Amino acid sequence: MINLFVLNFMGPWQIVLIVLIVLIIFGGKKIPELMKGLGQGMKEFKNATKEEEEEKEIKSKKEDIKPGDGEDKE
């Protein structure tokens, strides 16, 4: 809710000002390295969440299949 409130008051000039301040602080050479690190972090997070979902799916399938299910008793 607060993010939407802040974004409503941020115009294009405020965004340009923030970008210029970041450029001055970190310099032009450091920014690509920062963005690369950010991208790698996001990729790792995405892979971790995907692995977690796969583990939950496998666990639920194992719980659905109980010993003795599907065997015909003669």
ROLOVEX-258164 format. One line per field, with one value per atom (N, C-alpha, C): x, y, z; residue number from 1. Coordinates in steps of 0.05 Angstrom, whole numbers, always signed. Layout:
<nodes>
east = (X,...)
north = (Y,...)
up = (Z,...)
seq = (NUM,...)
</nodes>
This chain:
<nodes>
east = (+17,+0,+17,+38,+56,+71,+79,+94,+77,+51,+34,+32,+31,+29,+54,+77,+102,+105,+97,+99,+81,+58,+40,+53,+70,+82,+109,+120,+145,+141,+150,+148,+173,+175,+198,+223,+220,+244,+255,+238,+248,+263,+254,+267,+294,+295,+321,+340,+331,+348,+359,+343,+352,+373,+368,+388,+414,+413,+438,+453,+439,+452,+466,+452,+464,+488,+487,+509,+533,+528,+549,+562,+546,+556,+572,+562,+575,+593,+589,+605,+594,+601,+591,+602,+626,+639,+628,+619,+609,+580,+564,+536,+531,+545,+540,+546,+566,+573,+550,+540,+518,+493,+487,+464,+467,+492,+498,+493,+503,+499,+470,+455,+426,+412,+419,+407,+413,+438,+445,+430,+427,+411,+382,+371,+343,+340,+360,+360,+361,+379,+382,+356,+344,+319,+297,+295,+275,+280,+305,+311,+305,+310,+304,+274,+259,+230,+219,+231,+222,+229,+252,+260,+242,+235,+217,+189,+179,+153,+155,+177,+180,+182,+196,+197,+170,+154,+127,+110,+113,+97,+105,+131,+140,+130,+132,+123,+93,+77,+48,+42,+57,+53,+60,+81,+88,+67,+55,+34,+9,+4,-20,-17,+6,+11,+19,+0,+5,+12,+28,+35,+9,+8,-15,-36,-34,-53,-47,-68,-65,-59,-55,-50,-76,-80,-104,-99,-119,-116,-132,-119,-132,-142)
north = (-24,+0,+25,+25,+48,+51,+29,+31,+45,+39,+52,+82,+89,+116,+132,+120,+133,+136,+115,+116,+137,+142,+163,+190,+195,+222,+224,+201,+202,+207,+230,+236,+229,+235,+228,+243,+267,+282,+271,+261,+249,+223,+208,+183,+190,+210,+218,+227,+242,+252,+228,+208,+185,+170,+166,+153,+168,+194,+210,+208,+208,+205,+178,+156,+130,+129,+142,+143,+157,+179,+194,+178,+165,+150,+125,+109,+84,+87,+106,+109,+91,+98,+84,+56,+51,+25,+4,+14,-4,-13,+3,-3,-29,-35,-61,-85,-82,-104,-107,-85,-86,-99,-92,-103,-133,-141,-169,-185,-175,-188,-190,-168,-168,-189,-191,-211,-239,-244,-271,-278,-258,-263,-270,-255,-261,-288,-296,-322,-345,-341,-361,-363,-341,-341,-356,-350,-363,-394,-402,-431,-444,-430,-441,-444,-425,-428,-450,-453,-475,-502,-504,-530,-536,-516,-520,-530,-518,-527,-556,-563,-590,-610,-603,-620,-624,-603,-605,-624,-621,-638,-667,-672,-700,-711,-695,-704,-711,-694,-698,-723,-728,-753,-777,-776,-799,-804,-783,-787,-798,-791,-802,-831,-841,-869,-883,-898,-912,-941,-953,-981,-998,-1015,-1033,-1022,-997,-986,-998,-1005,-1014,-1044,-1057,-1086,-1101,-1120,-1137,-1159,-1163,-1185,-1208,-1231,-1255,-1273)
up = (+0,+0,+0,+16,+18,-9,-21,-46,-68,-69,-89,-82,-57,-48,-56,-53,-60,-90,-105,-134,-146,-134,-144,-144,-125,-122,-136,-147,-160,-190,-199,-227,-242,-267,-283,-273,-264,-255,-229,-211,-187,-193,-212,-220,-233,-250,-262,-240,-221,-199,-183,-177,-163,-179,-205,-222,-223,-225,-225,-199,-176,-150,-148,-157,-157,-175,-198,-217,-205,-191,-178,-155,-139,-116,-125,-144,-151,-175,-192,-216,-238,-263,-286,-289,-279,-281,-262,-239,-218,-222,-235,-238,-253,-276,-289,-270,-254,-235,-215,-205,-186,-198,-223,-236,-242,-248,-253,-227,-205,-180,-172,-178,-172,-189,-214,-232,-224,-215,-206,-180,-163,-138,-144,-163,-170,-183,-199,-212,-191,-172,-150,-134,-128,-113,-129,-155,-172,-172,-175,-175,-148,-127,-100,-96,-105,-102,-120,-143,-161,-149,-137,-125,-101,-86,-63,-73,-94,-105,-115,-128,-137,-114,-93,-69,-57,-55,-44,-61,-88,-106,-103,-102,-98,-72,-51,-25,-25,-38,-39,-55,-77,-93,-77,-60,-44,-23,-12,+8,-4,-30,-43,-49,-55,-61,-34,-24,+1,-5,+13,+8,+7,-13,-16,-35,-42,-62,-89,-103,-130,-132,-109,-110,-107,-124,-122,-102,-84,-65,-76,-77,-88,-66)
seq = (1,1,1,2,2,2,3,3,3,4,4,4,5,5,5,6,6,6,7,7,7,8,8,8,9,9,9,10,10,10,11,11,11,12,12,12,13,13,13,14,14,14,15,15,15,16,16,16,17,17,17,18,18,18,19,19,19,20,20,20,21,21,21,22,22,22,23,23,23,24,24,24,25,25,25,26,26,26,27,27,27,28,28,28,29,29,29,30,30,30,31,31,31,32,32,32,33,33,33,34,34,34,35,35,35,36,36,36,37,37,37,38,38,38,39,39,39,40,40,40,41,41,41,42,42,42,43,43,43,44,44,44,45,45,45,46,46,46,47,47,47,48,48,48,49,49,49,50,50,50,51,51,51,52,52,52,53,53,53,54,54,54,55,55,55,56,56,56,57,57,57,58,58,58,59,59,59,60,60,60,61,61,61,62,62,62,63,63,63,64,64,64,65,65,65,66,66,66,67,67,67,68,68,68,69,69,69,70,70,70,71,71,71,72,72,72,73,73,73,74,74,74)
</nodes>
